[in-house]
Each structure stands twice: as structure tokens, then as C-alpha cells.
Amino acid sequence: MSTPGSTDGWVRVCRLVALGEDEPVHVDIGQCPVCLVRAGGALYALRDECTHQAVPLSEGEVAGGAIECWLHGSRFDLVTGRVLSPPATRPVTVYGVRTCGEDVFVHLGKGERDSVPG
């Protein structure tokens, strides 16, 4: 089991209060753009780049467990990154995300996704 904030790859990215419901937020982890989403009592982290034309997904809309790219309307599943509607044809990368107290941590490799405490 990984410990958030330790040297095993978990990186503190923001405070939980910085994430509004269904309001995507952009953060950078080194050179990697990450889109954070708080939706339905859970947190999601995915690469902040539409696989269709590389525009930031954090500028899109969140609804129904998906994020929609503002440019051409591609939709991606928040949990799996799977394409739900074209023109994108490739999934977006998803990352592990969890909270520790009031801090949000992301792991750019495979990681666990913990629900946001109520």
C-alpha cells in the first residue's frame, strides 16, 4: 500500500477545498498536465489533454461521469478514460488519486482512487 506524500510516487497537488463539484482544475506534475475532477463524491485525475487535438480537458464540461472537450465535443469516462463520443478515438490516460486529510495526491503510475470523504 502506498503512503501519500512519500517517495513512492504520490505527489501533493492541492487542497481538497480547491476542487468544486463538477469543476475541472488543471495542475502540473513536473512536465505532465493533469486534470482533477470532483464529481459524485469521488475524485478523478486524468491527463489534461484531449487525445483528438491536444487541448486542455480542464477547460471542458463535466456531467454524467464524463468530461467533454470544449473544442470538438469528444467525451471521456472519468474512471477509465475510455472515449464515449467522437471525434477522439483513443482513450485519455487516468491516474491514481487520493486524499490524506485535506490534501489531494496524484500518482502518475497505476494507483488507487479513493473516494472523497463526505
DOPAMAR-615317 format. One record per residue (C-alpha): residue in one letter; x, y, z. Coordinates in steps of 0.2 Angstrom, whole numbers, plus 5000, padded with zeros to 4 digits. Example, Ala and Ser with C-alpha at 12.3 -4.5 7.8 and 13.67 -1.06 7.14 Angstrom:
['A', [5062, 4978, 5039]]
['S', [5068, 4995, 5036]]
***
This chain:
['M', [5000, 5000, 5000]]
['S', [5007, 5017, 4995]]
['T', [5008, 5031, 5008]]
['P', [5003, 5048, 5001]]
['G', [5017, 5061, 5001]]
['S', [5030, 5048, 5002]]
['T', [5044, 5045, 4990]]
['D', [5034, 5031, 4981]]
['G', [5027, 5042, 4968]]
['W', [5012, 5051, 4976]]
['V', [5013, 5070, 4974]]
['R', [5003, 5083, 4984]]
['V', [4994, 5093, 4971]]
['C', [4981, 5104, 4980]]
['R', [4969, 5106, 4995]]
['L', [4953, 5097, 4993]]
['V', [4943, 5114, 4996]]
['A', [4951, 5120, 4979]]
['L', [4940, 5107, 4970]]
['G', [4922, 5112, 4967]]
['E', [4909, 5099, 4962]]
['D', [4910, 5096, 4943]]
['E', [4923, 5110, 4940]]
['P', [4938, 5103, 4932]]
['V', [4955, 5110, 4938]]
['H', [4972, 5110, 4929]]
['V', [4988, 5106, 4939]]
['D', [5005, 5101, 4933]]
['I', [5016, 5087, 4940]]
['G', [5033, 5091, 4933]]
['Q', [5030, 5091, 4914]]
['C', [5014, 5082, 4915]]
['P', [4997, 5091, 4913]]
['V', [4984, 5084, 4925]]
['C', [4965, 5087, 4925]]
['L', [4957, 5085, 4943]]
['V', [4938, 5082, 4944]]
['R', [4927, 5081, 4960]]
['A', [4911, 5073, 4954]]
['G', [4898, 5062, 4964]]
['G', [4908, 5061, 4980]]
['A', [4924, 5055, 4971]]
['L', [4940, 5062, 4964]]
['Y', [4947, 5058, 4947]]
['A', [4963, 5063, 4939]]
['L', [4967, 5061, 4920]]
['R', [4979, 5068, 4908]]
['D', [4974, 5086, 4904]]
['E', [4975, 5084, 4885]]
['C', [4961, 5078, 4873]]
['T', [4968, 5064, 4863]]
['H', [4959, 5072, 4847]]
['Q', [4968, 5089, 4846]]
['A', [4978, 5090, 4862]]
['V', [4968, 5104, 4870]]
['P', [4966, 5105, 4889]]
['L', [4951, 5095, 4896]]
['S', [4951, 5105, 4911]]
['E', [4943, 5119, 4901]]
['G', [4928, 5107, 4897]]
['E', [4912, 5102, 4905]]
['V', [4909, 5088, 4917]]
['A', [4892, 5079, 4918]]
['G', [4886, 5061, 4920]]
['G', [4903, 5053, 4925]]
['A', [4912, 5061, 4909]]
['I', [4922, 5076, 4904]]
['E', [4918, 5084, 4887]]
['C', [4932, 5093, 4877]]
['W', [4926, 5111, 4873]]
['L', [4934, 5111, 4856]]
['H', [4925, 5097, 4846]]
['G', [4914, 5088, 4860]]
['S', [4924, 5072, 4862]]
['R', [4918, 5064, 4879]]
['F', [4929, 5053, 4890]]
['D', [4924, 5042, 4905]]
['L', [4931, 5049, 4921]]
['V', [4935, 5032, 4929]]
['T', [4943, 5023, 4914]]
['G', [4947, 5037, 4901]]
['R', [4938, 5027, 4888]]
['V', [4931, 5038, 4873]]
['L', [4912, 5040, 4875]]
['S', [4909, 5050, 4859]]
['P', [4920, 5056, 4844]]
['P', [4929, 5063, 4836]]
['A', [4943, 5057, 4848]]
['T', [4947, 5038, 4845]]
['R', [4960, 5035, 4859]]
['P', [4957, 5035, 4877]]
['V', [4964, 5048, 4889]]
['T', [4976, 5042, 4902]]
['V', [4969, 5041, 4920]]
['Y', [4980, 5042, 4936]]
['G', [4978, 5037, 4954]]
['V', [4971, 5050, 4965]]
['R', [4968, 5050, 4984]]
['T', [4966, 5061, 4999]]
['C', [4975, 5062, 5015]]
['G', [4967, 5074, 5027]]
['E', [4963, 5089, 5017]]
['D', [4976, 5087, 5004]]
['V', [4974, 5079, 4987]]
['F', [4988, 5067, 4980]]
['V', [4990, 5060, 4962]]
['H', [5001, 5046, 4957]]
['L', [5006, 5046, 4938]]
['G', [5008, 5027, 4938]]
['K', [4995, 5015, 4942]]
['G', [4987, 5019, 4959]]
['E', [4972, 5018, 4970]]
['R', [4957, 5030, 4968]]
['D', [4950, 5034, 4985]]
['S', [4933, 5042, 4987]]
['V', [4932, 5060, 4994]]
['P', [4926, 5059, 5012]]
['G', [4908, 5066, 5014]]
***
